[in-house]
């Protein structure tokens, strides 16, 4: 088949490059926007409340039904939490998410709240499950 | 002479177009994309916000009429000297909010009261539209 001079000048091309670009863009978008699962530490039964969306970028403190403490998912003592908060003094504006078991005596939570106040971490969110309208 | 010149004749450079095959990248990217979509957690954590007072914060003078004292109990609430259930508390708070300008709710929590009562009280206060909240540790 004889090709015209014009057709000879044309290069063959594939859609591979643009598909790769598009896939990469979508990939970056999903990686940037999806929320990562916060560190759990312990499974607790959450209290119920009319809630607001909590920020993902938080410091996580979990308290089990037995009163065991977890800081960012790691089993910690009160002193460990104090140390961590002292180290993170430049992160005072971050929200501290307290995930505590609903049947926990308030004294345990009050202890954590007092420590947070001592170290000037004043923005707290009590993680709860949304209350169903009655 | 001829063979010599023939043998040493510089070979013509072939203009070869080096092409980069992007198909595997596209495949890989789409695979990663599907993996992220499938495994990503779309759970948005929910909670009740509270701004704690700083230890260095000064005291605030409040008129007694502005203060709403709430004592959460394991089976309800005590406010204004009356035992209330959640619905009644919400009603009471809504009325107080409409009557009092810049009302302040003070939650007196006993150490033995369950934590869920605190969250429920905070939730009820937020629902009523009150924004000034104080949390007190009630040892009595």
Interface residues (C-beta under 8 A of the other chain):
Chain A: X11 X14 X16 X17 X19 X20 X23 X24 X26 X27 X30 X31 X34 X35 X36 X37 X38 X47 X48 X49 X50 X51 X52 X53 X54 X56 X95 X97 X100 X101 X102 X103 X104 X105 X106 X107 X108 X109 X110 X113 X116 X117 X118 X120 X122 X123 X124 X125 X126 X127 X128 X129 X130 X131
Chain B: X17 X21 X22 X23 X25 X26 X29 X30 X32 X33 X36 X37 X40 X41 X42 X43 X44 X45 X46 X47 X48 X49 X50 X51 X52 X53 X54 X55 X109 X110 X111 X112 X113 X114 X115 X116 X117 X118 X119 X120 X122 X123 X126 X127 X135 X137
